[in-house]
Amino acid sequence: MDVRRGGGKADSDFSMRWRLIKARFSRMLPHGERISDSRMRKGERGIWQRRYWEHVIRDERDLHRHLDYLHYNPVKHGHVERVIDWPYSSFHRYVARGVYPNNWAASPDVLNLEMGE
């Protein structure tokens, strides 16, 4: 992807781009979430994971693997009991398209999956 900034310079510094997105988003959130001492010392919010990793989707199977991981994350982290209960998920669009049934639950390989591999 060749994203242009002022002066026509190519912007491929994805790490910096995500740092800026996270910072702006975090500043707009109301305070009050539980933050570890380590995050507090570094001025970090609890909403984002610390590390950044870039991954190019290799094929259709890899795409579905990542979508499954993303859609199951709110359940994995205890925010909801069922995937469909998370109102902010793209899962609802995929159900409407017939890609997932509305009662979809992750398979064991998704349950144990860690992205960034």
Jmol script that loads the backbone (N, CA, C; Angstrom):
load data "model"
ATOM      1  N   MET A   1       0.842  -1.166   0.000  1.00  0.00           N
ATOM      2  CA  MET A   1       0.000   0.000   0.000  1.00  0.00           C
ATOM      3  C   MET A   1       0.890   1.232   0.000  1.00  0.00           C
ATOM      4  N   ASP A   2       0.559   2.150  -0.857  1.00  0.00           N
ATOM      5  CA  ASP A   2       1.348   3.374  -0.958  1.00  0.00           C
ATOM      6  C   ASP A   2       0.452   4.541  -0.558  1.00  0.00           C
ATOM      7  N   VAL A   3       0.459   4.859   0.721  1.00  0.00           N
ATOM      8  CA  VAL A   3      -0.347   5.967   1.218  1.00  0.00           C
ATOM      9  C   VAL A   3       0.488   7.221   1.131  1.00  0.00           C
ATOM     10  N   ARG A   4      -0.051   8.263   0.539  1.00  0.00           N
ATOM     11  CA  ARG A   4       0.702   9.508   0.332  1.00  0.00           C
ATOM     12  C   ARG A   4       0.393  10.524   1.412  1.00  0.00           C
ATOM     13  N   ARG A   5       1.439  11.174   1.875  1.00  0.00           N
ATOM     14  CA  ARG A   5       1.315  12.310   2.794  1.00  0.00           C
ATOM     15  C   ARG A   5       1.703  13.551   2.029  1.00  0.00           C
ATOM     16  N   GLY A   6       1.626  14.698   2.693  1.00  0.00           N
ATOM     17  CA  GLY A   6       2.014  15.958   2.062  1.00  0.00           C
ATOM     18  C   GLY A   6       3.334  15.842   1.340  1.00  0.00           C
ATOM     19  N   GLY A   7       3.419  16.420   0.184  1.00  0.00           N
ATOM     20  CA  GLY A   7       4.645  16.410  -0.599  1.00  0.00           C
ATOM     21  C   GLY A   7       4.816  15.153  -1.432  1.00  0.00           C
ATOM     22  N   GLY A   8       3.817  14.242  -1.431  1.00  0.00           N
ATOM     23  CA  GLY A   8       3.894  13.049  -2.253  1.00  0.00           C
ATOM     24  C   GLY A   8       4.808  11.964  -1.698  1.00  0.00           C
ATOM     25  N   LYS A   9       5.284  12.123  -0.481  1.00  0.00           N
ATOM     26  CA  LYS A   9       6.183  11.128   0.114  1.00  0.00           C
ATOM     27  C   LYS A   9       5.390   9.875   0.497  1.00  0.00           C
ATOM     28  N   ALA A  10       5.897   8.693   0.155  1.00  0.00           N
ATOM     29  CA  ALA A  10       5.223   7.440   0.498  1.00  0.00           C
ATOM     30  C   ALA A  10       5.307   7.204   2.003  1.00  0.00           C
ATOM     31  N   ASP A  11       4.200   6.777   2.594  1.00  0.00           N
ATOM     32  CA  ASP A  11       4.142   6.498   4.028  1.00  0.00           C
ATOM     33  C   ASP A  11       4.001   4.998   4.216  1.00  0.00           C
ATOM     34  N   SER A  12       5.063   4.338   4.597  1.00  0.00           N
ATOM     35  CA  SER A  12       4.992   2.909   4.858  1.00  0.00           C
ATOM     36  C   SER A  12       5.383   2.587   6.296  1.00  0.00           C
ATOM     37  N   ASP A  13       5.388   3.600   7.155  1.00  0.00           N
ATOM     38  CA  ASP A  13       5.732   3.406   8.561  1.00  0.00           C
ATOM     39  C   ASP A  13       4.463   3.004   9.325  1.00  0.00           C
ATOM     40  N   PHE A  14       4.074   1.724   9.166  1.00  0.00           N
ATOM     41  CA  PHE A  14       2.845   1.241   9.765  1.00  0.00           C
ATOM     42  C   PHE A  14       2.885   1.316  11.283  1.00  0.00           C
ATOM     43  N   SER A  15       4.029   1.082  11.866  1.00  0.00           N
ATOM     44  CA  SER A  15       4.169   1.138  13.309  1.00  0.00           C
ATOM     45  C   SER A  15       3.818   2.534  13.831  1.00  0.00           C
ATOM     46  N   MET A  16       4.341   3.559  13.193  1.00  0.00           N
ATOM     47  CA  MET A  16       4.042   4.934  13.604  1.00  0.00           C
ATOM     48  C   MET A  16       2.567   5.251  13.365  1.00  0.00           C
ATOM     49  N   ARG A  17       2.044   4.816  12.249  1.00  0.00           N
ATOM     50  CA  ARG A  17       0.644   5.077  11.937  1.00  0.00           C
ATOM     51  C   ARG A  17      -0.257   4.493  13.024  1.00  0.00           C
ATOM     52  N   TRP A  18       0.001   3.246  13.420  1.00  0.00           N
ATOM     53  CA  TRP A  18      -0.815   2.624  14.472  1.00  0.00           C
ATOM     54  C   TRP A  18      -0.602   3.305  15.817  1.00  0.00           C
ATOM     55  N   ARG A  19       0.605   3.727  16.095  1.00  0.00           N
ATOM     56  CA  ARG A  19       0.860   4.449  17.350  1.00  0.00           C
ATOM     57  C   ARG A  19      -0.012   5.709  17.416  1.00  0.00           C
ATOM     58  N   LEU A  20      -0.094   6.432  16.315  1.00  0.00           N
ATOM     59  CA  LEU A  20      -0.899   7.652  16.272  1.00  0.00           C
ATOM     60  C   LEU A  20      -2.397   7.365  16.370  1.00  0.00           C
ATOM     61  N   ILE A  21      -2.862   6.330  15.698  1.00  0.00           N
ATOM     62  CA  ILE A  21      -4.275   5.935  15.769  1.00  0.00           C
ATOM     63  C   ILE A  21      -4.638   5.558  17.196  1.00  0.00           C
ATOM     64  N   LYS A  22      -3.797   4.737  17.827  1.00  0.00           N
ATOM     65  CA  LYS A  22      -4.064   4.309  19.202  1.00  0.00           C
ATOM     66  C   LYS A  22      -4.068   5.493  20.164  1.00  0.00           C
ATOM     67  N   ALA A  23      -3.124   6.406  20.000  1.00  0.00           N
ATOM     68  CA  ALA A  23      -3.030   7.561  20.901  1.00  0.00           C
ATOM     69  C   ALA A  23      -4.270   8.437  20.779  1.00  0.00           C
ATOM     70  N   ARG A  24      -4.676   8.734  19.563  1.00  0.00           N
ATOM     71  CA  ARG A  24      -5.855   9.598  19.363  1.00  0.00           C
ATOM     72  C   ARG A  24      -7.112   8.932  19.905  1.00  0.00           C
ATOM     73  N   PHE A  25      -7.284   7.671  19.604  1.00  0.00           N
ATOM     74  CA  PHE A  25      -8.450   6.930  20.085  1.00  0.00           C
ATOM     75  C   PHE A  25      -8.477   6.903  21.614  1.00  0.00           C
ATOM     76  N   SER A  26      -7.334   6.604  22.223  1.00  0.00           N
ATOM     77  CA  SER A  26      -7.251   6.495  23.683  1.00  0.00           C
ATOM     78  C   SER A  26      -7.554   7.817  24.378  1.00  0.00           C
ATOM     79  N   ARG A  27      -7.104   8.913  23.798  1.00  0.00           N
ATOM     80  CA  ARG A  27      -7.372  10.231  24.394  1.00  0.00           C
ATOM     81  C   ARG A  27      -8.864  10.545  24.428  1.00  0.00           C
ATOM     82  N   MET A  28      -9.630   9.955  23.527  1.00  0.00           N
ATOM     83  CA  MET A  28     -11.061  10.235  23.447  1.00  0.00           C
ATOM     84  C   MET A  28     -11.886   9.368  24.398  1.00  0.00           C
ATOM     85  N   LEU A  29     -11.289   8.313  24.951  1.00  0.00           N
ATOM     86  CA  LEU A  29     -12.010   7.431  25.870  1.00  0.00           C
ATOM     87  C   LEU A  29     -12.116   8.051  27.254  1.00  0.00           C
ATOM     88  N   PRO A  30     -13.249   7.856  27.935  1.00  0.00           N
ATOM     89  CA  PRO A  30     -13.321   8.307  29.319  1.00  0.00           C
ATOM     90  C   PRO A  30     -12.380   7.459  30.180  1.00  0.00           C
ATOM     91  N   HIS A  31     -11.798   8.066  31.183  1.00  0.00           N
ATOM     92  CA  HIS A  31     -10.910   7.329  32.080  1.00  0.00           C
ATOM     93  C   HIS A  31     -11.738   6.480  33.031  1.00  0.00           C
ATOM     94  N   GLY A  32     -11.125   5.445  33.574  1.00  0.00           N
ATOM     95  CA  GLY A  32     -11.825   4.628  34.552  1.00  0.00           C
ATOM     96  C   GLY A  32     -11.536   3.146  34.426  1.00  0.00           C
ATOM     97  N   GLU A  33     -10.946   2.710  33.306  1.00  0.00           N
ATOM     98  CA  GLU A  33     -10.645   1.288  33.183  1.00  0.00           C
ATOM     99  C   GLU A  33      -9.495   0.927  34.123  1.00  0.00           C
ATOM    100  N   ARG A  34      -9.425  -0.339  34.496  1.00  0.00           N
ATOM    101  CA  ARG A  34      -8.346  -0.802  35.354  1.00  0.00           C
ATOM    102  C   ARG A  34      -7.054  -0.811  34.548  1.00  0.00           C
ATOM    103  N   ILE A  35      -6.018  -0.193  35.079  1.00  0.00           N
ATOM    104  CA  ILE A  35      -4.724  -0.120  34.397  1.00  0.00           C
ATOM    105  C   ILE A  35      -3.651  -0.659  35.340  1.00  0.00           C
ATOM    106  N   SER A  36      -2.789  -1.510  34.816  1.00  0.00           N
ATOM    107  CA  SER A  36      -1.713  -2.071  35.628  1.00  0.00           C
ATOM    108  C   SER A  36      -0.728  -0.973  36.022  1.00  0.00           C
ATOM    109  N   ASP A  37       0.025  -1.226  37.074  1.00  0.00           N
ATOM    110  CA  ASP A  37       1.035  -0.259  37.521  1.00  0.00           C
ATOM    111  C   ASP A  37       2.034   0.034  36.401  1.00  0.00           C
ATOM    112  N   SER A  38       2.422  -1.007  35.673  1.00  0.00           N
ATOM    113  CA  SER A  38       3.380  -0.849  34.578  1.00  0.00           C
ATOM    114  C   SER A  38       2.839   0.102  33.508  1.00  0.00           C
ATOM    115  N   ARG A  39       1.594  -0.094  33.116  1.00  0.00           N
ATOM    116  CA  ARG A  39       0.976   0.781  32.103  1.00  0.00           C
ATOM    117  C   ARG A  39       0.832   2.201  32.635  1.00  0.00           C
ATOM    118  N   MET A  40       0.479   2.317  33.907  1.00  0.00           N
ATOM    119  CA  MET A  40       0.317   3.642  34.500  1.00  0.00           C
ATOM    120  C   MET A  40       1.641   4.409  34.464  1.00  0.00           C
ATOM    121  N   ARG A  41       2.730   3.737  34.809  1.00  0.00           N
ATOM    122  CA  ARG A  41       4.049   4.388  34.784  1.00  0.00           C
ATOM    123  C   ARG A  41       4.431   4.853  33.386  1.00  0.00           C
ATOM    124  N   LYS A  42       3.985   4.113  32.366  1.00  0.00           N
ATOM    125  CA  LYS A  42       4.336   4.446  30.984  1.00  0.00           C
ATOM    126  C   LYS A  42       3.287   5.343  30.319  1.00  0.00           C
ATOM    127  N   GLY A  43       2.247   5.708  31.064  1.00  0.00           N
ATOM    128  CA  GLY A  43       1.210   6.572  30.506  1.00  0.00           C
ATOM    129  C   GLY A  43       0.343   5.872  29.478  1.00  0.00           C
ATOM    130  N   GLU A  44       0.189   4.553  29.589  1.00  0.00           N
ATOM    131  CA  GLU A  44      -0.589   3.780  28.622  1.00  0.00           C
ATOM    132  C   GLU A  44      -1.993   3.521  29.139  1.00  0.00           C
ATOM    133  N   ARG A  45      -2.911   3.356  28.214  1.00  0.00           N
ATOM    134  CA  ARG A  45      -4.273   2.962  28.557  1.00  0.00           C
ATOM    135  C   ARG A  45      -4.375   1.453  28.464  1.00  0.00           C
ATOM    136  N   GLY A  46      -5.426   0.863  29.016  1.00  0.00           N
ATOM    137  CA  GLY A  46      -5.568  -0.584  29.023  1.00  0.00           C
ATOM    138  C   GLY A  46      -6.254  -1.167  27.807  1.00  0.00           C
ATOM    139  N   ILE A  47      -6.697  -0.337  26.885  1.00  0.00           N
ATOM    140  CA  ILE A  47      -7.500  -0.797  25.759  1.00  0.00           C
ATOM    141  C   ILE A  47      -6.692  -1.526  24.677  1.00  0.00           C
ATOM    142  N   TRP A  48      -5.416  -1.201  24.532  1.00  0.00           N
ATOM    143  CA  TRP A  48      -4.610  -1.727  23.429  1.00  0.00           C
ATOM    144  C   TRP A  48      -3.569  -2.729  23.909  1.00  0.00           C
ATOM    145  N   GLN A  49      -3.275  -3.695  23.067  1.00  0.00           N
ATOM    146  CA  GLN A  49      -2.128  -4.553  23.354  1.00  0.00           C
ATOM    147  C   GLN A  49      -0.867  -3.747  23.074  1.00  0.00           C
ATOM    148  N   ARG A  50       0.193  -4.077  23.742  1.00  0.00           N
ATOM    149  CA  ARG A  50       1.427  -3.297  23.610  1.00  0.00           C
ATOM    150  C   ARG A  50       2.128  -3.529  22.285  1.00  0.00           C
ATOM    151  N   ARG A  51       2.231  -4.738  21.913  1.00  0.00           N
ATOM    152  CA  ARG A  51       3.042  -5.032  20.725  1.00  0.00           C
ATOM    153  C   ARG A  51       2.277  -4.729  19.434  1.00  0.00           C
ATOM    154  N   TYR A  52       3.023  -4.577  18.405  1.00  0.00           N
ATOM    155  CA  TYR A  52       2.464  -4.350  17.075  1.00  0.00           C
ATOM    156  C   TYR A  52       3.079  -5.401  16.164  1.00  0.00           C
ATOM    157  N   TRP A  53       2.291  -6.025  15.358  1.00  0.00           N
ATOM    158  CA  TRP A  53       2.843  -6.931  14.367  1.00  0.00           C
ATOM    159  C   TRP A  53       2.051  -6.781  13.084  1.00  0.00           C
ATOM    160  N   GLU A  54       2.767  -6.906  12.011  1.00  0.00           N
ATOM    161  CA  GLU A  54       2.193  -6.751  10.679  1.00  0.00           C
ATOM    162  C   GLU A  54       2.090  -8.131  10.055  1.00  0.00           C
ATOM    163  N   HIS A  55       0.998  -8.392   9.381  1.00  0.00           N
ATOM    164  CA  HIS A  55       0.804  -9.694   8.748  1.00  0.00           C
ATOM    165  C   HIS A  55       0.118  -9.495   7.404  1.00  0.00           C
ATOM    166  N   VAL A  56       0.651 -10.071   6.368  1.00  0.00           N
ATOM    167  CA  VAL A  56       0.030 -10.047   5.053  1.00  0.00           C
ATOM    168  C   VAL A  56      -0.811 -11.310   4.930  1.00  0.00           C
ATOM    169  N   ILE A  57      -2.097 -11.148   4.639  1.00  0.00           N
ATOM    170  CA  ILE A  57      -2.993 -12.290   4.469  1.00  0.00           C
ATOM    171  C   ILE A  57      -2.538 -13.046   3.227  1.00  0.00           C
ATOM    172  N   ARG A  58      -2.241 -14.324   3.406  1.00  0.00           N
ATOM    173  CA  ARG A  58      -1.645 -15.124   2.339  1.00  0.00           C
ATOM    174  C   ARG A  58      -2.653 -15.712   1.363  1.00  0.00           C
ATOM    175  N   ASP A  59      -3.810 -16.109   1.883  1.00  0.00           N
ATOM    176  CA  ASP A  59      -4.800 -16.756   1.032  1.00  0.00           C
ATOM    177  C   ASP A  59      -6.159 -16.732   1.739  1.00  0.00           C
ATOM    178  N   GLU A  60      -7.152 -17.314   1.120  1.00  0.00           N
ATOM    179  CA  GLU A  60      -8.513 -17.323   1.663  1.00  0.00           C
ATOM    180  C   GLU A  60      -8.576 -18.027   3.020  1.00  0.00           C
ATOM    181  N   ARG A  61      -7.867 -19.108   3.165  1.00  0.00           N
ATOM    182  CA  ARG A  61      -7.851 -19.850   4.445  1.00  0.00           C
ATOM    183  C   ARG A  61      -7.257 -18.985   5.561  1.00  0.00           C
ATOM    184  N   ASP A  62      -6.188 -18.281   5.260  1.00  0.00           N
ATOM    185  CA  ASP A  62      -5.547 -17.410   6.242  1.00  0.00           C
ATOM    186  C   ASP A  62      -6.488 -16.271   6.637  1.00  0.00           C
ATOM    187  N   LEU A  63      -7.211 -15.714   5.671  1.00  0.00           N
ATOM    188  CA  LEU A  63      -8.183 -14.663   5.958  1.00  0.00           C
ATOM    189  C   LEU A  63      -9.241 -15.170   6.936  1.00  0.00           C
ATOM    190  N   HIS A  64      -9.806 -16.349   6.656  1.00  0.00           N
ATOM    191  CA  HIS A  64     -10.852 -16.887   7.526  1.00  0.00           C
ATOM    192  C   HIS A  64     -10.316 -17.220   8.921  1.00  0.00           C
ATOM    193  N   ARG A  65      -9.111 -17.669   8.983  1.00  0.00           N
ATOM    194  CA  ARG A  65      -8.464 -17.948  10.271  1.00  0.00           C
ATOM    195  C   ARG A  65      -8.372 -16.666  11.112  1.00  0.00           C
ATOM    196  N   HIS A  66      -7.973 -15.582  10.490  1.00  0.00           N
ATOM    197  CA  HIS A  66      -7.863 -14.308  11.196  1.00  0.00           C
ATOM    198  C   HIS A  66      -9.244 -13.749  11.565  1.00  0.00           C
ATOM    199  N   LEU A  67     -10.211 -13.877  10.663  1.00  0.00           N
ATOM    200  CA  LEU A  67     -11.567 -13.428  10.980  1.00  0.00           C
ATOM    201  C   LEU A  67     -12.137 -14.204  12.166  1.00  0.00           C
ATOM    202  N   ASP A  68     -11.928 -15.521  12.180  1.00  0.00           N
ATOM    203  CA  ASP A  68     -12.398 -16.332  13.305  1.00  0.00           C
ATOM    204  C   ASP A  68     -11.768 -15.855  14.614  1.00  0.00           C
ATOM    205  N   TYR A  69     -10.478 -15.607  14.572  1.00  0.00           N
ATOM    206  CA  TYR A  69      -9.762 -15.129  15.761  1.00  0.00           C
ATOM    207  C   TYR A  69     -10.346 -13.798  16.245  1.00  0.00           C
ATOM    208  N   LEU A  70     -10.518 -12.867  15.321  1.00  0.00           N
ATOM    209  CA  LEU A  70     -11.052 -11.548  15.674  1.00  0.00           C
ATOM    210  C   LEU A  70     -12.479 -11.633  16.211  1.00  0.00           C
ATOM    211  N   HIS A  71     -13.302 -12.434  15.563  1.00  0.00           N
ATOM    212  CA  HIS A  71     -14.700 -12.527  15.978  1.00  0.00           C
ATOM    213  C   HIS A  71     -14.845 -13.208  17.330  1.00  0.00           C
ATOM    214  N   TYR A  72     -13.964 -14.131  17.657  1.00  0.00           N
ATOM    215  CA  TYR A  72     -14.086 -14.844  18.929  1.00  0.00           C
ATOM    216  C   TYR A  72     -13.448 -14.085  20.095  1.00  0.00           C
ATOM    217  N   ASN A  73     -12.615 -13.104  19.822  1.00  0.00           N
ATOM    218  CA  ASN A  73     -11.886 -12.388  20.872  1.00  0.00           C
ATOM    219  C   ASN A  73     -12.767 -11.829  21.997  1.00  0.00           C
ATOM    220  N   PRO A  74     -13.912 -11.192  21.740  1.00  0.00           N
ATOM    221  CA  PRO A  74     -14.731 -10.681  22.850  1.00  0.00           C
ATOM    222  C   PRO A  74     -15.211 -11.782  23.804  1.00  0.00           C
ATOM    223  N   VAL A  75     -15.435 -12.986  23.265  1.00  0.00           N
ATOM    224  CA  VAL A  75     -15.820 -14.124  24.112  1.00  0.00           C
ATOM    225  C   VAL A  75     -14.603 -14.601  24.898  1.00  0.00           C
ATOM    226  N   LYS A  76     -13.493 -14.751  24.212  1.00  0.00           N
ATOM    227  CA  LYS A  76     -12.255 -15.224  24.832  1.00  0.00           C
ATOM    228  C   LYS A  76     -11.865 -14.356  26.034  1.00  0.00           C
ATOM    229  N   HIS A  77     -12.087 -13.056  25.923  1.00  0.00           N
ATOM    230  CA  HIS A  77     -11.686 -12.133  26.985  1.00  0.00           C
ATOM    231  C   HIS A  77     -12.813 -11.810  27.963  1.00  0.00           C
ATOM    232  N   GLY A  78     -13.925 -12.549  27.861  1.00  0.00           N
ATOM    233  CA  GLY A  78     -14.993 -12.440  28.853  1.00  0.00           C
ATOM    234  C   GLY A  78     -15.919 -11.251  28.722  1.00  0.00           C
ATOM    235  N   HIS A  79     -15.920 -10.593  27.580  1.00  0.00           N
ATOM    236  CA  HIS A  79     -16.801  -9.429  27.401  1.00  0.00           C
ATOM    237  C   HIS A  79     -18.241  -9.845  27.112  1.00  0.00           C
ATOM    238  N   VAL A  80     -18.408 -10.978  26.459  1.00  0.00           N
ATOM    239  CA  VAL A  80     -19.734 -11.520  26.152  1.00  0.00           C
ATOM    240  C   VAL A  80     -19.662 -13.044  26.236  1.00  0.00           C
ATOM    241  N   GLU A  81     -20.826 -13.672  26.291  1.00  0.00           N
ATOM    242  CA  GLU A  81     -20.863 -15.142  26.333  1.00  0.00           C
ATOM    243  C   GLU A  81     -20.910 -15.766  24.946  1.00  0.00           C
ATOM    244  N   ARG A  82     -21.485 -15.046  23.987  1.00  0.00           N
ATOM    245  CA  ARG A  82     -21.599 -15.536  22.617  1.00  0.00           C
ATOM    246  C   ARG A  82     -21.084 -14.481  21.654  1.00  0.00           C
ATOM    247  N   VAL A  83     -20.516 -14.904  20.553  1.00  0.00           N
ATOM    248  CA  VAL A  83     -19.944 -13.979  19.564  1.00  0.00           C
ATOM    249  C   VAL A  83     -20.984 -12.972  19.094  1.00  0.00           C
ATOM    250  N   ILE A  84     -22.173 -13.414  18.861  1.00  0.00           N
ATOM    251  CA  ILE A  84     -23.225 -12.529  18.331  1.00  0.00           C
ATOM    252  C   ILE A  84     -23.625 -11.435  19.313  1.00  0.00           C
ATOM    253  N   ASP A  85     -23.290 -11.595  20.579  1.00  0.00           N
ATOM    254  CA  ASP A  85     -23.653 -10.600  21.589  1.00  0.00           C
ATOM    255  C   ASP A  85     -22.754  -9.366  21.579  1.00  0.00           C
ATOM    256  N   TRP A  86     -21.634  -9.406  20.852  1.00  0.00           N
ATOM    257  CA  TRP A  86     -20.720  -8.250  20.799  1.00  0.00           C
ATOM    258  C   TRP A  86     -21.214  -7.323  19.685  1.00  0.00           C
ATOM    259  N   PRO A  87     -21.791  -6.179  20.046  1.00  0.00           N
ATOM    260  CA  PRO A  87     -22.442  -5.332  19.040  1.00  0.00           C
ATOM    261  C   PRO A  87     -21.493  -4.627  18.077  1.00  0.00           C
ATOM    262  N   TYR A  88     -20.214  -4.547  18.401  1.00  0.00           N
ATOM    263  CA  TYR A  88     -19.260  -3.776  17.590  1.00  0.00           C
ATOM    264  C   TYR A  88     -18.544  -4.622  16.540  1.00  0.00           C
ATOM    265  N   SER A  89     -18.917  -5.870  16.416  1.00  0.00           N
ATOM    266  CA  SER A  89     -18.187  -6.812  15.576  1.00  0.00           C
ATOM    267  C   SER A  89     -18.667  -6.819  14.127  1.00  0.00           C
ATOM    268  N   SER A  90     -17.727  -7.036  13.237  1.00  0.00           N
ATOM    269  CA  SER A  90     -18.076  -7.252  11.826  1.00  0.00           C
ATOM    270  C   SER A  90     -18.767  -8.608  11.654  1.00  0.00           C
ATOM    271  N   PHE A  91     -18.769  -9.418  12.697  1.00  0.00           N
ATOM    272  CA  PHE A  91     -19.439 -10.722  12.670  1.00  0.00           C
ATOM    273  C   PHE A  91     -20.873 -10.599  12.166  1.00  0.00           C
ATOM    274  N   HIS A  92     -21.561  -9.550  12.561  1.00  0.00           N
ATOM    275  CA  HIS A  92     -22.963  -9.358  12.169  1.00  0.00           C
ATOM    276  C   HIS A  92     -23.111  -9.216  10.657  1.00  0.00           C
ATOM    277  N   ARG A  93     -22.164  -8.548  10.017  1.00  0.00           N
ATOM    278  CA  ARG A  93     -22.199  -8.415   8.548  1.00  0.00           C
ATOM    279  C   ARG A  93     -21.968  -9.769   7.882  1.00  0.00           C
ATOM    280  N   TYR A  94     -21.058 -10.570   8.450  1.00  0.00           N
ATOM    281  CA  TYR A  94     -20.779 -11.889   7.879  1.00  0.00           C
ATOM    282  C   TYR A  94     -21.959 -12.843   8.070  1.00  0.00           C
ATOM    283  N   VAL A  95     -22.682 -12.710   9.179  1.00  0.00           N
ATOM    284  CA  VAL A  95     -23.899 -13.511   9.378  1.00  0.00           C
ATOM    285  C   VAL A  95     -24.933 -13.114   8.320  1.00  0.00           C
ATOM    286  N   ALA A  96     -25.125 -11.816   8.112  1.00  0.00           N
ATOM    287  CA  ALA A  96     -26.088 -11.329   7.112  1.00  0.00           C
ATOM    288  C   ALA A  96     -25.744 -11.833   5.712  1.00  0.00           C
ATOM    289  N   ARG A  97     -24.455 -11.992   5.428  1.00  0.00           N
ATOM    290  CA  ARG A  97     -24.010 -12.493   4.108  1.00  0.00           C
ATOM    291  C   ARG A  97     -24.049 -14.013   4.017  1.00  0.00           C
ATOM    292  N   GLY A  98     -24.338 -14.685   5.134  1.00  0.00           N
ATOM    293  CA  GLY A  98     -24.400 -16.148   5.129  1.00  0.00           C
ATOM    294  C   GLY A  98     -23.060 -16.836   5.314  1.00  0.00           C
ATOM    295  N   VAL A  99     -22.029 -16.090   5.690  1.00  0.00           N
ATOM    296  CA  VAL A  99     -20.702 -16.675   5.885  1.00  0.00           C
ATOM    297  C   VAL A  99     -20.644 -17.463   7.193  1.00  0.00           C
ATOM    298  N   TYR A 100     -21.233 -16.898   8.248  1.00  0.00           N
ATOM    299  CA  TYR A 100     -21.294 -17.560   9.548  1.00  0.00           C
ATOM    300  C   TYR A 100     -22.759 -17.762   9.938  1.00  0.00           C
ATOM    301  N   PRO A 101     -23.065 -18.866  10.656  1.00  0.00           N
ATOM    302  CA  PRO A 101     -24.404 -18.947  11.263  1.00  0.00           C
ATOM    303  C   PRO A 101     -24.423 -18.044  12.502  1.00  0.00           C
ATOM    304  N   ASN A 102     -25.596 -17.556  12.896  1.00  0.00           N
ATOM    305  CA  ASN A 102     -25.629 -16.629  14.033  1.00  0.00           C
ATOM    306  C   ASN A 102     -25.268 -17.290  15.358  1.00  0.00           C
ATOM    307  N   ASN A 103     -25.242 -18.605  15.413  1.00  0.00           N
ATOM    308  CA  ASN A 103     -24.847 -19.306  16.633  1.00  0.00           C
ATOM    309  C   ASN A 103     -23.430 -19.880  16.538  1.00  0.00           C
ATOM    310  N   TRP A 104     -22.607 -19.300  15.658  1.00  0.00           N
ATOM    311  CA  TRP A 104     -21.234 -19.781  15.455  1.00  0.00           C
ATOM    312  C   TRP A 104     -20.435 -19.712  16.749  1.00  0.00           C
ATOM    313  N   ALA A 105     -19.650 -20.737  16.949  1.00  0.00           N
ATOM    314  CA  ALA A 105     -18.692 -20.761  18.064  1.00  0.00           C
ATOM    315  C   ALA A 105     -17.360 -21.237  17.501  1.00  0.00           C
ATOM    316  N   ALA A 106     -16.310 -20.747  18.063  1.00  0.00           N
ATOM    317  CA  ALA A 106     -14.967 -21.043  17.557  1.00  0.00           C
ATOM    318  C   ALA A 106     -14.625 -22.512  17.720  1.00  0.00           C
ATOM    319  N   SER A 107     -13.874 -23.023  16.762  1.00  0.00           N
ATOM    320  CA  SER A 107     -13.366 -24.390  16.837  1.00  0.00           C
ATOM    321  C   SER A 107     -12.159 -24.434  17.768  1.00  0.00           C
ATOM    322  N   PRO A 108     -11.761 -25.617  18.214  1.00  0.00           N
ATOM    323  CA  PRO A 108     -10.614 -25.718  19.136  1.00  0.00           C
ATOM    324  C   PRO A 108      -9.329 -25.077  18.601  1.00  0.00           C
ATOM    325  N   ASP A 109      -9.093 -25.127  17.280  1.00  0.00           N
ATOM    326  CA  ASP A 109      -7.879 -24.516  16.755  1.00  0.00           C
ATOM    327  C   ASP A 109      -7.913 -22.985  16.875  1.00  0.00           C
ATOM    328  N   VAL A 110      -9.095 -22.377  16.806  1.00  0.00           N
ATOM    329  CA  VAL A 110      -9.226 -20.927  16.998  1.00  0.00           C
ATOM    330  C   VAL A 110      -9.060 -20.593  18.479  1.00  0.00           C
ATOM    331  N   LEU A 111      -9.584 -21.420  19.345  1.00  0.00           N
ATOM    332  CA  LEU A 111      -9.508 -21.188  20.792  1.00  0.00           C
ATOM    333  C   LEU A 111      -8.060 -21.105  21.260  1.00  0.00           C
ATOM    334  N   ASN A 112      -7.175 -21.857  20.629  1.00  0.00           N
ATOM    335  CA  ASN A 112      -5.779 -21.905  21.029  1.00  0.00           C
ATOM    336  C   ASN A 112      -4.879 -21.009  20.185  1.00  0.00           C
ATOM    337  N   LEU A 113      -5.451 -20.313  19.236  1.00  0.00           N
ATOM    338  CA  LEU A 113      -4.691 -19.503  18.296  1.00  0.00           C
ATOM    339  C   LEU A 113      -4.190 -18.213  18.939  1.00  0.00           C
ATOM    340  N   GLU A 114      -2.955 -17.892  18.684  1.00  0.00           N
ATOM    341  CA  GLU A 114      -2.377 -16.610  19.079  1.00  0.00           C
ATOM    342  C   GLU A 114      -1.890 -15.940  17.816  1.00  0.00           C
ATOM    343  N   MET A 115      -2.353 -14.744  17.555  1.00  0.00           N
ATOM    344  CA  MET A 115      -1.892 -14.035  16.364  1.00  0.00           C
ATOM    345  C   MET A 115      -0.496 -13.518  16.602  1.00  0.00           C
ATOM    346  N   GLY A 116       0.203 -13.270  15.535  1.00  0.00           N
ATOM    347  CA  GLY A 116       1.578 -12.787  15.635  1.00  0.00           C
ATOM    348  C   GLY A 116       2.566 -13.913  15.487  1.00  0.00           C
ATOM    349  N   GLU A 117       2.055 -15.077  15.131  1.00  0.00           N
ATOM    350  CA  GLU A 117       2.922 -16.237  14.963  1.00  0.00           C
ATOM    351  C   GLU A 117       3.760 -16.097  13.716  1.00  0.00           C
TER     352      GLU A 117
END
end "model"
wireframe off; spacefill off
backbone 0.3
color backbone group
